[in-house]
Amino acid sequence: FVSAGRLTPRPSVVPSVQTPVLSLNGTWKFNPAPEKEFWKNTTFDVSAWKPIAVPGEWYMQGYTVATGVQAGYQRDFFLPADWADQRIKLRCDGVYCETNVWINGHLAGQHKGLNTPFEMDITDFVRPRTAANSIVLAVCSSGTKSDSLAVGNLYAEFDLGGINRKVTLFAVPEVNIASLDINTSFDKTYTDAT
């Protein structure tokens, strides 16, 4: 589901794409106690959900989420038309703590890992470039295995939950570099290297 240790370099230039990076930072819809498994209903109503700033911790914005509850985040976005033949990746630079991501009602991936960055390829889940797309995150902070291992909420005066760092969409060519390792080997005298 999720590329845990591998993060695709965010492109500055992609052939035939004017702007290859799209920020999803800003105002999202938020519900600190949505109905259980709300994401299974692809037409769930967010009109009563409240605005929340992303990135940002929910507690610092006046919200309280009960232990073990998956708070809901939602927003709509449009993709640029020139992304049509590209791979589309979603990067979350830090969500506290366990996260499930749905794109247009499809589970795109899951992540367990505090504020560590993660990404997923969402190409197969986005709609045609002229239609709105919906992204939903169900985020559980306290009462999770990830939080109990890191004990982050034990050190803080408040619940650390939320989308705490940037959320970005970006386009890369169908064939792209996802990881690059360069190794240098020296000879015994450290005179020559390969």
C-alpha positions as CSV (number, residue, x, y, z in Angstrom):
1,F,0.0,0.0,0.0
2,V,2.6,2.6,1.1
3,S,6.2,3.2,0.2
4,A,7.5,3.3,3.7
5,G,11.3,3.7,3.2
6,R,11.3,5.0,-0.4
7,L,10.3,8.5,-1.3
8,T,10.3,9.6,-4.9
9,P,12.3,12.8,-5.5
10,R,9.8,15.6,-6.0
11,P,10.3,16.8,-9.6
12,S,11.1,20.4,-10.5
13,V,10.6,19.7,-14.2
14,V,8.5,17.0,-16.0
15,P,8.3,17.0,-19.8
16,S,5.0,18.4,-21.1
17,V,3.8,19.3,-17.5
18,Q,3.6,23.0,-16.6
19,T,3.4,22.5,-12.8
20,P,4.4,19.1,-11.6
21,V,3.8,19.7,-7.9
22,L,0.4,20.6,-6.2
23,S,0.1,21.5,-2.6
24,L,-2.9,20.2,-0.6
25,N,-2.0,22.4,2.4
26,G,-4.8,24.8,3.5
27,T,-8.3,24.3,4.8
28,W,-9.7,20.8,5.0
29,K,-13.0,19.6,6.4
30,F,-12.6,17.8,9.8
31,N,-14.7,15.6,12.1
32,P,-13.2,14.6,15.4
33,A,-15.8,11.8,15.8
34,P,-17.2,10.7,12.5
35,E,-19.4,7.6,12.3
36,K,-17.5,4.4,12.3
37,E,-16.1,3.4,8.9
38,F,-17.5,6.6,7.4
39,W,-15.3,6.2,4.4
40,K,-17.1,3.1,3.2
41,N,-20.0,5.4,2.1
42,T,-18.6,7.2,-0.9
43,T,-21.3,9.9,-0.6
44,F,-20.9,10.6,3.1
45,D,-21.9,14.2,3.9
46,V,-19.2,16.6,5.1
47,S,-21.4,19.7,5.2
48,A,-21.5,19.6,9.0
49,W,-17.7,19.0,9.3
50,K,-15.7,21.9,10.6
51,P,-12.7,23.6,8.9
52,I,-9.2,22.8,10.0
53,A,-5.8,24.0,8.8
54,V,-3.4,21.5,7.3
55,P,-0.7,21.3,8.4
56,G,-1.6,21.6,12.1
57,E,-2.4,19.6,15.2
58,W,-6.1,19.3,15.9
59,Y,-5.7,20.1,19.6
60,M,-4.0,23.4,18.8
61,Q,-7.0,24.3,16.6
62,G,-9.6,23.6,19.4
63,Y,-10.5,20.0,18.6
64,T,-10.4,17.0,21.0
65,V,-10.4,13.4,19.7
66,A,-11.1,10.5,22.0
67,T,-8.6,7.8,22.5
68,G,-8.7,5.2,19.8
69,V,-11.1,7.2,17.5
70,Q,-10.2,7.8,13.9
71,A,-10.8,11.5,13.2
72,G,-11.8,12.3,9.6
73,Y,-10.2,14.8,7.2
74,Q,-11.6,15.5,3.8
75,R,-11.0,17.9,0.9
76,D,-11.6,18.0,-2.8
77,F,-8.9,18.8,-5.5
78,F,-8.6,19.0,-9.2
79,L,-5.7,17.7,-11.2
80,P,-4.1,19.7,-13.9
81,A,-5.1,18.5,-17.4
82,D,-1.4,18.0,-18.4
83,W,-1.0,15.3,-15.7
84,A,-3.1,12.9,-17.8
85,D,-0.2,10.6,-18.9
86,Q,1.8,10.8,-15.7
87,R,2.1,8.7,-12.5
88,I,0.5,10.7,-9.7
89,K,1.9,10.4,-6.2
90,L,0.6,11.6,-2.8
91,R,3.2,12.5,-0.2
92,C,2.4,13.2,3.4
93,D,5.4,14.6,5.2
94,G,4.0,13.8,8.7
95,V,0.8,12.5,10.2
96,Y,0.4,11.6,13.8
97,C,-0.1,8.7,14.0
98,E,-1.9,5.8,12.2
99,T,-3.4,6.9,8.9
100,N,-5.7,5.4,6.2
101,V,-6.0,7.2,2.9
102,W,-9.0,7.0,0.5
103,I,-9.1,8.6,-2.9
104,N,-12.6,8.8,-4.4
105,G,-13.8,6.1,-2.1
106,H,-10.9,3.7,-2.8
107,L,-8.4,2.7,-0.1
108,A,-5.2,4.0,-1.5
109,G,-2.9,3.1,1.4
110,Q,-2.2,2.9,5.1
111,H,0.6,4.2,7.2
112,K,1.7,3.5,10.8
113,G,4.5,5.6,11.9
114,L,4.0,8.9,13.7
115,N,5.5,11.9,11.9
116,T,7.5,10.0,9.4
117,P,7.0,10.9,5.7
118,F,5.2,8.4,3.5
119,E,3.9,8.4,-0.1
120,M,1.7,6.3,-2.3
121,D,0.9,6.1,-6.0
122,I,-2.7,7.1,-6.5
123,T,-2.8,7.1,-10.3
124,D,-5.4,4.3,-10.4
125,F,-7.8,6.1,-8.1
126,V,-8.0,9.6,-9.5
127,R,-10.8,10.7,-11.8
128,P,-10.5,12.4,-15.2
129,R,-8.7,15.7,-15.0
130,T,-11.9,17.7,-15.4
131,A,-13.7,16.2,-12.4
132,A,-13.2,16.9,-8.7
133,N,-11.3,14.3,-6.7
134,S,-11.9,13.6,-3.0
135,I,-9.2,12.7,-0.5
136,V,-10.1,11.4,2.9
137,L,-7.7,10.6,5.8
138,A,-8.8,8.7,8.9
139,V,-6.2,9.5,11.5
140,C,-5.9,7.8,14.9
141,S,-3.5,9.3,17.4
142,S,-3.7,8.0,21.0
143,G,-4.4,4.4,21.8
144,T,-2.5,3.1,18.8
145,K,0.5,0.8,18.7
146,S,2.6,3.4,17.0
147,D,1.9,6.0,19.8
148,S,2.5,3.4,22.5
149,L,5.9,2.6,21.1
150,A,6.9,6.2,20.7
151,V,5.1,7.4,23.8
152,G,4.8,10.8,22.2
153,N,1.4,11.6,23.8
154,L,2.8,10.8,27.2
155,Y,5.4,13.6,26.9
156,A,3.0,16.2,25.5
157,E,0.5,18.2,27.5
158,F,-2.1,17.5,24.8
159,D,-2.9,15.0,22.1
160,L,-0.4,15.3,19.2
161,G,-2.8,14.0,16.6
162,G,-3.3,15.5,13.2
163,I,-1.8,16.2,9.8
164,N,1.2,18.0,11.2
165,R,3.3,18.5,8.1
166,K,2.8,19.2,4.4
167,V,0.6,17.2,2.0
168,T,1.6,17.2,-1.6
169,L,0.6,15.7,-4.9
170,F,3.1,15.4,-7.7
171,A,3.4,14.1,-11.2
172,V,6.3,12.0,-12.5
173,P,6.7,10.2,-15.8
174,E,5.5,6.6,-16.2
175,V,9.1,5.5,-15.9
176,N,10.8,7.5,-13.1
177,I,13.5,7.2,-10.5
178,A,12.1,6.2,-7.1
179,S,15.5,5.5,-5.4
180,L,19.1,6.1,-6.2
181,D,22.1,4.7,-4.3
182,I,25.7,5.7,-5.1
183,N,28.5,3.6,-3.6
184,T,32.2,4.3,-3.7
185,S,34.8,1.6,-3.2
186,F,38.4,2.6,-2.5
187,D,41.4,0.4,-3.1
188,K,43.6,-0.7,-0.1
189,T,45.8,2.4,-0.3
190,Y,42.9,4.7,-0.8
191,T,44.5,6.0,-4.0
192,D,41.9,4.9,-6.6
193,A,38.2,4.5,-6.3
194,T,35.3,2.9,-8.3
